[in-house]
Amino acid sequence: MRLSELAQKRIINVFDGEIMGTAGESDLLIEPVTGTITEIIIPPGRGLTGGGRQGMTIPWSAVKKV
């Protein structure tokens, strides 16, 4: 998958179905030696309900589907 394709993917919380944003709005932490993604960093946002959401870091191992 190309980075431009990944950037368009939605980040969805599998526990409550909340759309947390897109990968393009987030940062990826990449291991420089291997080039593998280790974490996705979601910035603070308002979410769909208008309530404030804190930013969070999700280990790449917790990603269920791309």
C-alpha positions as CSV (number, residue, x, y, z in Angstrom):
1,M,0.0,0.0,0.0
2,R,1.3,3.4,-0.9
3,L,1.5,6.2,1.7
4,S,-1.0,8.3,-0.3
5,E,-3.5,5.4,0.0
6,L,-2.9,4.9,3.7
7,A,-3.5,8.7,4.3
8,Q,-7.1,8.4,3.1
9,K,-8.0,5.5,5.5
10,R,-10.3,6.3,8.5
11,I,-9.2,5.5,12.0
12,I,-12.2,3.8,13.8
13,N,-12.3,2.7,17.4
14,V,-13.4,-0.9,17.2
15,F,-15.0,-0.8,20.7
16,D,-17.5,2.0,20.1
17,G,-17.4,2.7,16.3
18,E,-16.2,6.3,16.8
19,I,-14.4,7.7,13.7
20,M,-11.3,9.2,15.2
21,G,-10.0,10.8,12.1
22,T,-7.9,9.7,9.1
23,A,-4.4,8.4,8.9
24,G,-3.5,11.5,6.9
25,E,-4.4,13.7,9.9
26,S,-2.2,11.6,12.2
27,D,1.5,11.0,12.6
28,L,3.3,7.7,12.2
29,L,6.3,6.7,14.3
30,I,8.7,4.7,12.1
31,E,11.6,2.6,13.3
32,P,14.5,4.1,11.3
33,V,16.6,0.9,11.0
34,T,13.8,-1.4,9.8
35,G,11.4,1.1,8.3
36,T,8.5,-0.5,10.1
37,I,5.6,1.5,11.6
38,T,5.6,1.2,15.4
39,E,2.9,3.7,16.5
40,I,0.2,6.0,15.1
41,I,-0.2,9.3,16.9
42,I,-3.7,10.7,16.7
43,P,-3.9,14.5,17.3
44,P,-6.6,16.0,19.6
45,G,-9.8,16.7,17.9
46,R,-13.5,17.4,18.3
47,G,-14.9,14.1,17.0
48,L,-18.3,13.6,15.5
49,T,-20.2,14.6,18.6
50,G,-18.5,17.9,19.0
51,G,-16.9,17.0,22.4
52,G,-13.2,17.5,22.8
53,R,-11.1,14.4,22.4
54,Q,-7.6,14.1,23.7
55,G,-4.8,13.0,21.4
56,M,-3.5,9.5,21.8
57,T,-0.8,7.1,20.7
58,I,-1.8,3.7,19.5
59,P,0.8,0.9,19.1
60,W,0.8,-0.4,15.5
61,S,0.4,-3.9,16.9
62,A,-3.1,-2.8,18.1
63,V,-4.2,-1.9,14.5
64,K,-6.7,-4.6,13.5
65,K,-7.3,-3.8,9.8
66,V,-5.9,-1.4,7.1
